[in-house]
Amino acid sequence: MFATASLAARIERAETGLILEGARAAARRVPPGQIIVREMNGGVAAYVEPGAPFNKVAGLGFSGVPEAATLDELERDFAERQAPLQFEVSTLADPALTRTLTSRGYLLIGFENVLGLPLDSTRALDAGGGEVVVTRASDDEAPVWLDTVATGFMTPDVFDGPPSHESITRDVLDSVFGDTIAAPSFERYLARVGVAIAGGASLRIQDGVAQLSGAATRPEHRRQGVQSALLRYRLAEAARRGCDLAVVTTQPGSKSQENAQKFGFALLYARAILVKADNAS
């Protein structure tokens, strides 16, 4: 699969939608005036709370570069919250965006990879079978889904790649995953080995793009095919519902990337992570 700027722009619009929906769902629980949700140049700037993974600017670089006054205001707003202002910029975005950010003192602190798999809407993928059984989580199962994915994320697999630029605490993870439960477009799935809950994942669909996210396995059930089963099931569901593209975002060199590539996902592009220099640590 070959990535063009047009394809990247479509994926980044879906990423923008994911952040918008997650941040707006968080507005129900945080103090009034704390949240930032600002759409600009086809992308979004969001702030939820200290340490939240939705605290970022994403989706820019395909519809012009924000004016200096817009960036000045955004930097002030994040500074008032004592929060680092982080931009995630596709390598297929307009280079003028990166030049603007580096000229303002932003530092490159890492990368994340965006992988894609074309889906054929006329032929649903094999949902698979075997010892791992995947089902869509009911509303009553939301608490066990939240505990499963948060526990899995807190004990990541060791892999031969660069360390993550993020460090997220359990209480923030609980809040973030709880927000996705309240967001209407996020769908939740559970994997079972026998009667035991072994893993969980989520799916979000926008404009024919299936976003696979929130996948995690409980440590005691790793190396049992849980992640493969969750991937296979969500791909089958996305194909059945007419999606023509599935995407997943991973850390470079991670087990998540390895699992995705085993399923035929191809690396489409990377996102550069840039943070304002005086707030980069």
N, C-alpha and C positions, 0 to 999 in steps of 0.2 A: 504494500500500500504506500502510495506516494503522497506527501503532504504539500499542499500549495498554501499560499497566503489566504485564499478564499476559504479553504477547509479549516485552517487555523482560526480564522475570524469566526466561523460558525461554532467551533468548539469553545472558543473564548466567550461567545455570547451565552452559551449554555452554562459556562462556569460563572459568568456574571449573574445569571438567573439563580444559580445555586446559592451564591453568597447573599444576594438580595433576600431570598426567601428565608435563609437561615438567620440572618440578622434581624429581619422583621419579626420572626417568630420569637426571638430573644427579647424583643421590646415588651413583651407581656410581663416580664419578671424583673427587669433591671430598673433602676431609678429613672424617672423622667429627665430628659436632657442629657443622659449619659451616652446614649447610642448615637453614632454617626452612620447614616445611610445616604450616600450622595452619588447620584448617577452623573457621569461625565464622559463625553467623547466615546460613547459606546461601551464604557466600562463602569466600574463601581468602586467607591471608597467606602469601607465599613470599619466601624469600631463597636465592639460589644462590651467587653470588660477586660481587665488585666489578664494577659496570657491566652486569650481566646484565639483559636486558629482562623476565625473569620476577620480578625483585625488585619486588613490588608487593602491594597489597591490592585485590582485585577481587570483584565479584559481590555486594557488600553493598547494603542498602537495600530489600530485599524481604521480609526475615524478621526485622525488628527491628534495633535498633542495639546494638552490643557495649557491655557494661558498662564503666564507667570503669576498673575494675581490670584488665580484659582489655586495654584500650588502653594503660594504664600499662606492663604487662608487655611488650607488643609494642614499644612505643617504646624501652624499655630494651634489648630484644634487638637491635634494629636499631642503636641507639647503640653497643652493645658491638662491633658489626661495622663501625662508622664508616660506616654506609650511610644515605642518605636514606630515610625511610619515605613511600612514595608510595601514595595512594589513587586509584583510578579509579572515579568515581561516575556512574552513568547519570542523565540529566536526568529520567528517569521514576521514579527511586528515591524513597523517603520523604525529604522535605526535612529531617526530623529528623537524618539522618545528616550532611548538610552543615553544619547548624547546630552539631552536636556537634564536628565537626572544626575548623571555623573558631573556635569558642570555645576550642579547645585550641591555637590558634596555627598552624594549617595555612594555607598560601597557595595560591591558584589560580595555576598556572604555564602552563596550556595546555588544549587540548581535543583529542579525537580523535572522528571520526565513525563511526557504525555504520550501514551500509547493508544493505538486504534486498531479496530478490527471491523472490516465491512460485513454487514449482515444482509442476507437475502430475505426480503419480506415474503417471498412466495414459498419459502421452505423453512419451517421452524427447525432450529437446531435440536439435536438429541438432548433431552433433559437428563438422560442418564439414569442409573439406578445404583445398585450395590448397597453396601453397608451404611452409607451416609444418606440420610433422607432429608431433603430440604422442603420447607413449606413457608408460605407467607405468614408472618407473625400477626396474630390477631391483636386487637386493642388491649385485651386482657393480658397478652404476653409482652406488652411494651416494657414493663419493668425488667423482666428476665432478659429481653433483648438488650436493653441498655446495659445491664450488669455484664452480660457476656462480651459485648464489643469493647466496653471500657476496660474490663479485666484483660482482654487480649491485647489491647493497645498498650497497656501499662507494662507488659512483659514481651517486648518485641523480639523477633528472631535475631540472632547474630548473623551478620552477612559481611561479605568482603567488599565493602564500599565506603564512601565517605560518611561521617556521622551526620545525623540530621541537624539542621539549623534550628529546629524547634525543640523545646522541652515543655511538655504540657502536664500539669498536675491532674490527679484523679478527680478532684472536685470540679475543675474546669471541663474535663472530659464528660463528666456526668451532666453538667449544664448544657454543653454543646449537643450531645446526643439526645438529651431531653428536649432541646429546641427542635431538633429534626423530627421528633415524634409529633410536635405541634404543627409542623410545616406540612401543608397538604400534598405536595408533590413527592415527598420522600416516602418510599415504600420499604418495608423492613422484612427481612427473611431470617429464618433460623435453620440451623443444620443440627441434626440429631444423629448420634451413634447409639443405637439401641434406644433406651429411654432417656439417655443423658443429653443435655443441651451442650453441643460441642463448639458451635461458632455462630456468628451472625454477620449480616451484611445489609447494605441498602442499595436501592436503585432509584434513579430519578430520570425522567424522560422529558426532553424539551426539543421540539422541532426535529424529531426523528433521530436525535442523539441520545443514546442510553448512557448515562453516567453511572459507572459502577464505583461505589465508595463505601466507606465504613465497614470494610471486611476485616474480621479478626477471629482468631481461633483461641479457645481456652488452652493454656499451656499443656495440660494433661492429655489433650486430644490432637496434638500436632503430629505430623507425619502419618495421618490416617486418611488423607484425601479430602479433608473438610473444605479447604479453600478451593480445590478443583470442583467439588460438588456445588459450592455456592456460585462459582463463576459459570459453570455449565447451566445451572438452572436459570440464572438471571439473563444469560445470553439467549436461551430458548424463549424466555418470556418477552424479551425485547424484540426478537425476530417475529414472534407471534403477533405483536402489537404494531408491526410495521416500521420499526426503526431500521435505518440503513447503515448505522454506524454505532459502535460501542466504544467508549473511551474509558481509560483508567489512568490515574496519576500516581506515580510511585517515586520513591527515593531512588537515585541512581545506584544500580548494582544490588538492589534489595531482593529479598525472597519474593516479594509481591511482583516485582518486575519479571523475575525468573518464571513464576507461575503463569503470568499473563503471556509471556512469549511462548511458553509451551503450548498455549491454546491458539497460537497463530497471531497474537497481537504484534504489531510492528511499532518501532519507535518513530513517532511522527515529528516531534520537536521537543525541545527543552524549554523550561521557563527559568529565566535568570531571576534570582532573589536579590533585590537591592534595598538597602536600608540607609536612612539618613545617618551620616557619619557620626554626629554627636549623640545619636541614640542607638548605635549599632550593637553595643555590648549588653 
